[in-house]
Amino acid sequence: MDIHLSDVSIDTLFLPIPIDKMEETIDGSPLSPEDKDIVRRNAEAQLKAECFDAALTLNCGSLIIALIKANEKRPLFPWRNVCGGLFDILKKYRIASLAVDATLLSPEQCSALTDGLILSEYNFKGASENAVKHSLSFLNASEEQQVLIEKARVQAEAANGARRVADSPANQMSPEIIALEAEKLVAGTNLKLTILDEAEMSKLGFGALLSVSQGSANEARLVCLEHHHPEAQKTIAMVGKGLTFDAGGVSLKPAKGMCEMKYDKSGGAAVLNAMKAITELNPKINVIGVIPASENVTGANAIKPGDVVTAYNGKTVEIINTDAEGRLILCDALAWTVDKFKPDAIVNIATLTGAVIRSLGRGIAAVAGNSDDVCASLIEAGSEVDERLWQMPILDVHEELLETDFADLANVVDSGEASLINGSVFLQQFVGDTPWAAIDIGGTAWRHRGADYIKGNGASGFGCRLLSQWAINASNS
């Protein structure tokens, strides 16, 4: 979707009307007195029928109105959410150009409408040949509004890029292709790219990561992108799980629903495209984005339950279940990133557990870490872009669950205790004293619920906008 910041030829005017400021908004709109009466009657009818948020009405082919119900805890969510229904109207009536008078909106509301519409437009199969190309114009936008509109555009387009990577089937998005995607992404930018193949990782001691890929014909890759700013005073890092397909390995998953295990690369997709947004927005901070990309299938050389591997930091790990593989590729990537870049804070994002769905559902992701400050900063960034997180505890009693007689730690708790948190407990062993947090998007990466602007059951891009916002906020703190 094209976003314009000046007067252009438009088909339709969009008038979002906050219910608590209905008269004020209608009176201040650039409409004739007769049109204002039509809008007022229509809005009152919607209010009487309790049609809020995405309840939209087309009037005379030239005006779309929407009532926006206030949400004190999530003030911008209704402005994003209305875009799901708004985009359906644009498609139904083949409206090419839509305009909104920015003088009626705050900068943040302009931002929410921008990313809400861009996210609503995403379709993995692309637009049909006869589809109308839509555009949104903000009339009379102030400089502050223009800045936030542009930021929202960049972040939303990056999130749609993450959705495309996550939605891609494993045979079209292998670890090697993930690396090629990174090469295309950095072209023409100031991002620095490093790609490690299996031979290079073996020399460095990536024993945990390589144990996952050894059953697959597709070799693993480690993708590292670096954003540097000359005025930066700190460095942060983000590591995203890039499991291009997860059959579970020898601990084979059930056949039902296995086709959705292409979404195990959603964390890596989020980091890859967050780095794209970050280089475009150019915050005054150094940001390292790392994607360990691998495939977890069974084969003659596959890792087996009971095997012991040595991770990058020298810790030995007993493989209790080969389907707890995400933490194995992440632990080496985390330890390497901490060792090489010594960041001031580091975050990993992954479809880490299925337990997060049972605990938090499909609208909220979990976060845990060794630093309440890092967790709080991620929760704050998520609230700004409506990607919500809920903090879980990591306590000493949880660490004891990973003890084993045959290695420094086990890759999973065999009893199933604390299943939501033990993946994060495991990963904590590989970051040392670096402030760190883990985001579990196992419930939100696809089949996302609770947001009308995320359509269908495919990838949501969850985490991409959150991570880029986290970097922006960190650069300003």
C-alpha positions, -999 to +999 in steps of 0.1 A: +000+000+000+013+034-009+013+061+018+012+097+007+018+128+028+004+155+005-028+162-014-034+138-042-063+127-064-085+106-040-116+085-044-128+084-009-125+102+024-121+082+056-135+097+088-126+078+120-148+091+148-138+085+184-171+079+203-161+101+232-154+130+207-181+123+181-196+158+179-163+175+180-148+153+153-178+157+129-179+194+134-142+197+127-143+176+096-138+191+061-174+183+051-203+204+040-231+210+065-253+186+046-227+159+047-221+164+083-257+158+090-256+125+070-225+115+090-240+124+123-272+103+116-251+074+104-228+075+134-257+078+158-273+047+141-240+028+145-238+038+181-274+028+188-266-006+172-234-008+192-213-012+161-178-002+171-142-005+158-145-023+125-182-016+119-178+005+087-204+021+064-199+033+029-219+064+020-225+075-016-192+059-027-172+089-013-170+086+024-162+058+049-169+064+086-158+043+115-166+046+152-136+042+174-144+030+209-118+041+235-096+015+252-078+030+282-053+001+286-045+000+248-053+034+235-040+028+199-053-007+195-088+004+183-071+026+157-051-003+143-079-028+146-104-007+126-081-011+096-090-048+092-126-039+084-115-008+065-094-028+042-122-052+035-143-022+025-116-010+001-114-044-015-152-048-018-158-015-034-125-014-053-115+019-038-080+029-050-072+060-030-083+069+005-076+101+024-079+111+060-075+147+074-046+145+097-057+176+116-083+154+133-057+129+145-028+127+169+006+116+155+002+082+172-032+077+157-018+084+122+009+059+129-016+032+140-038+037+109-007+034+087+006+001+100-029-013+106-037-008+069-004-021+056-006-052+078-042-058+067-031-058+031-007-087+034-014-118+013+012-145+009-001-153-026+000-117-036-027-096-052-047-110-081-042-096-116-073-074-115-069-063-079-070-025-072-038-010-059-047+009-028-031+041-013-037+061+018-031+098+020-028+120+051-039+155+043-024+184+063+000+162+082+023+180+106+061+173+106+057+152+138+029+132+122+049+126+091+078+112+111+056+087+129+037+078+097+070+070+079+082+050+109+050+030+109+053+023+072+088+010+075+080-012+105+048-026+089+064-034+056+092-051+075+067-072+094+050-082+061+085-092+049+088-114+080+054-129+073+065-138+038+096-156+051+076-175+078+048-184+054+072-198+028+073-237+027+105-254+038+115-265+002+114-228-008+130-214+024+159-237+035+187-225+057+208-217+026+179-197+011+175-178+044+211-167+039+203-157+003+174-137+017+198-119+040+221-111+011+192-095-009+180-076+022+214-059+029+219-049-007+220-011-009+219-007+029+246+000+055+241-033+071+272-056+074+265-093+067+284-123+078+273-159+069+289-189+085+285-224+069+288-257+087+325-260+082+331-226+098+307-233+127+324-266+133+358-249+137+342-224+162+327-252+182+290-249+175+283-284+187+247-279+198+236-261+167+252-286+143+237-315+162+203-304+151+212-302+114+232-334+111+201-355+102+192-332+073+205-330+037+202-292+040+232-277+058+228-251+086+238-215+083+244-187+108+234-153+095+247-122+113+236-086+104+252-056+120+238-021+122+263+005+133+258+042+141+287+066+145+270+083+175+260+050+192+268+046+229+255+011+234+251-022+216+221-045+217+217-079+201+187-100+190+188-137+181+160-153+162+153-190+158+154-199+121+142-235+121+131-238+085+113-270+093+108-290+124+097-327+121+110-333+157+140-354+146+141-389+161+115-377+186+091-374+157+061-351+159+026-364+151+017-361+114-014-340+122-004-303+119+032-310+110+028-289+078+027-259+101+062-266+114+075-243+086+066-216+111+094-226+134+115-200+115+092-171+126+117-158+152+145-157+126+121-140+101+113-114+127+149-106+135+159-106+098+133-081+089+136-061+121+171-054+110+158-041+077+135-017+095+164-007+119+188+002+091+161+023+073+152+041+105+188+044+116+186+047+154+217+059+172+226+025+186+245-005+174+223-035+168+234-071+160+209-094+145+217-132+144+197-160+128+208-196+134+191-214+105+187-251+105+163-280+098+153-307+123+144-339+105+152-376+111+179-393+090+208-418+092+230-392+110+203-376+132+210-369+168+194-394+192+179-391+227+207-398+252+235-383+231+257-356+246+269-326+227+293-298+236+280-262+230+300-232+219+307-221+255+320-255+265+289-267+284+278-302+277+242-310+270+223-343+272+197-346+245+166-359+263+142-351+234+154-342+199+122-321+195+135-296+220+159-284+192+152-246+191+171-241+223+201-260+209+205-238+179+198-207+199+222-215+227+253-215+204+241-184+186+236-166+220+270-176+234+288-167+202+270-133+200+279-125+236+315-136+231+320-117+198+300-085+203+297-081+241+263-064+238+248-043+266+217-064+263+206-094+243+172-109+234+162-141+217+129-147+200+116-181+191+086-204+187+101-220+218+073-240+233+038-252+227+030-247+264+028-210+258-004-215+238-020-234+267-009-207+291-014-175+273-034-183+242-027-169+207-027-132+213+001-128+239+037-139+239+057-148+269+090-131+280+114-142+307+150-133+315+178-125+339+170-088+338+137-073+348+148-041+330+152-058+297+119-076+301+102-043+310+118-025+280+105-053+257+070-052+272+070-014+267+081-017+231+054-043+225+027-022+240+036+006+216+030-016+185+003-038+201+024-069+203+018-078+239+041-097+262+036-113+296+066-118+319+072-153+334+096-160+363+130-178+362+138-191+397+165-213+411+140-242+415+136-241+377+173-244+371+174-276+392+150-293+369+176-294+341+202-313+362+214-346+347+239-372+357+255-373+322+262-337+312+262-301+326+225-299+318+196-315+299+180-299+269+145-304+284+128-315+316+118-351+310+089-349+335+073-320+317+074-297+347+075-260+341+073-267+303+066-230+295+097-218+312+123-245+310+134-235+275+143-200+288+159-215+319+181-236+295+191-206+274+200-185+304+231-208+308+246-193+276+245-156+281+267-152+312+261-119+330+248-101+300+213-087+306+190-110+286+155-119+279+138-146+258+105-141+239+084-171+232+061-166+202+049-202+200+013-190+203+014-157+183+037-165+153+008-179+133-030-184+138-028-151+157-060-141+175-074-108+187-063-084+159-085-078+129-056-064+109-038-098+110-060-118+086-062-155+081-043-183+099-008-176+084+022-158+097+016-127+119+051-112+118+048-109+156+081-096+171+094-078+140+078-044+149+084-050+186+122-056+181+127-025+159+107-004+184+129-018+212+160-007+193+145+028+187+136+031+224+170+019+235+187+045+213+167+072+231+173+060+266 
